[in-house]
């Protein structure tokens, strides 16, 4: 019972990591590129970093949205099918 609960929580955390990875990766990559561009041009306006990063995050969520939904539905279906074993 304890091992099953631990495995279920581990799977949930790994799924959360995989689902967050596209948005976090895109945001990090754009922030790095904009930061380098600001360093080379010596501009230090914070809003120059926020707008492209937000746009990259939203675009990555739009691009990976179907994949994320499929993963979430598959996990939820598996979790609901295993629910009698988890409760027992």
Secondary structure, 3 states (H helix, E strand, C coil): CHHHHHHHHHHHHHHHHHHHHHHHHHHHHHHHHHHHHHHHHCCCCCHHHHHHHHHHHHHHHHHHHHHHHHHHHHHHHHHHHCHHHHHC
